[in-house]
């Protein structure tokens, strides 16, 4: 599964605007938590049980360049993570899917907690 950008709701959407109106920090209190939940739901479409195996490629650079990126990664079930150049992704995914070869990891996503969705 390839996710090209983080699933933020559109801030100009009338429903998003109405829900954000009375919040002190609409991004932190509403938009960010909704996007994190959407990413977790998208990941859940691929991995439904402990015996399932699949690869998720997250292409949005904001995961590494923005402070909130860690919140997205924490929302995912525990899994090896790697950061690599785009041209290496197909071979890395192919090796994992066809032979179970794990990439050289740069870390592992952490167990999700509802506390991750609470504003700091």
C-alpha positions in Angstrom: 0.0 0.0 0.0 1.4 3.4 -0.9 0.2 6.5 0.9 1.4 9.6 -0.9 0.3 12.2 1.6 -0.9 12.3 5.1 -4.7 12.2 5.3 -5.5 15.7 6.7 -9.0 16.9 6.3 -9.5 19.9 4.1 -9.6 23.0 6.4 -12.0 24.8 4.1 -14.6 22.0 4.2 -17.7 23.4 5.9 -17.9 20.6 8.4 -14.2 20.9 9.3 -14.6 24.7 9.6 -17.7 24.4 11.8 -16.0 21.8 14.1 -12.9 23.9 14.3 -14.6 27.3 15.0 -14.7 27.2 18.8 -11.4 25.5 19.3 -8.4 27.4 20.6 -6.0 25.3 18.4 -8.0 23.8 15.6 -5.0 22.0 14.1 -3.8 20.4 17.3 -7.2 19.7 18.8 -9.2 18.5 15.7 -7.4 18.4 12.3 -4.3 16.5 13.5 -6.1 13.8 15.6 -8.5 13.2 12.7 -5.6 12.7 10.3 -3.9 10.3 12.7 -7.0 8.2 13.0 -7.4 8.2 9.2 -3.9 6.9 8.7 -4.4 4.2 11.3 -7.6 3.1 9.6 -5.8 3.0 6.2 -3.1 0.9 7.7 -5.7 -1.4 9.2 -7.1 -2.1 5.8 -3.9 -3.9 4.9 -3.1 -5.6 8.2 -6.1 -7.2 9.9 -4.5 -10.0 11.9 -1.2 -11.0 13.4 -0.7 -13.4 10.5 -1.2 -10.8 7.8 1.9 -9.4 6.1 2.2 -6.3 3.9 4.2 -3.2 3.2 3.1 0.3 3.7 5.1 3.1 1.9 4.6 6.5 3.5 5.8 9.2 1.0 4.9 12.4 2.9 8.1 14.1 4.0 6.2 15.8 6.8 6.6 12.6 8.8 10.3 13.5 9.2 10.2 17.3 8.9 7.3 18.3 11.1 7.0 17.9 14.9 3.7 16.1 14.5 5.2 13.4 12.3 6.0 11.2 15.3 2.4 11.2 16.3 1.5 9.6 13.0 4.2 6.9 13.4 3.1 6.1 17.0 -0.4 5.5 15.7 0.7 2.5 13.7 1.0 -1.0 15.1 4.6 -2.1 16.0 6.5 -2.7 12.8 10.0 -2.3 11.4 10.5 1.1 9.7 13.1 2.1 7.2 13.9 5.4 5.5 15.3 5.1 2.0 15.6 6.7 -1.4 12.5 6.4 -3.6 14.3 4.3 -6.2 15.1 1.6 -3.6 11.5 1.2 -2.5 10.3 -1.3 -5.1 13.2 -3.7 -4.5 12.8 -3.4 -0.7 9.0 -4.1 -0.9 9.6 -7.0 -3.3 12.2 -8.6 -1.0 9.8 -8.3 2.0 6.7 -9.5 0.3 8.3 -12.4 -1.7 10.9 -13.6 0.8 10.2 -11.9 4.1 13.4 -10.0 4.1 13.3 -7.1 6.5 15.0 -3.9 5.5 17.7 -2.4 7.6 15.6 -0.6 10.1 15.9 2.9 11.5 13.5 2.1 14.3 10.2 0.5 15.0 6.8 2.1 15.4 5.5 2.0 18.9 2.3 0.6 20.4 -0.6 3.0 20.0 -2.2 4.8 23.0 -5.2 7.1 23.0 -3.0 9.5 25.0 -1.2 10.2 21.7 -4.3 11.9 20.4 -4.6 14.3 23.4 -3.3 17.8 22.8 0.0 18.6 24.5 
